[in-house]
Amino acid sequence: MTLGFDTFAPWDTKGFIPSYFGVGYFVVIFVAWKLWHKTRYIPSIEADIWTGKAKIDDECLIWESEEAKEREKERRESMGVWKRVWERMW
């Protein structure tokens, strides 16, 4: 979003539109979603971020266990060289 600063001085409409199109597009899509699904905006002070956290934490413990790490290591060792390189990139 900040890559379009050079379009302000001197003003460049051809550069401004592609640089800042995403901002207006986001606002339009956000409002359309809210109206279509009839949901209300929830201020961050009211957002419930704790419900369900214990379940997610339990799942993370499963993935972070030594057994899971060993399974992942075995899975990667069974791959070919190029597939391992591809996996490491992501």
Helices and strands as residue ranges (DSSP letters): G 2-7, H 13-37, H 53-64, H 66-77, H 81-89
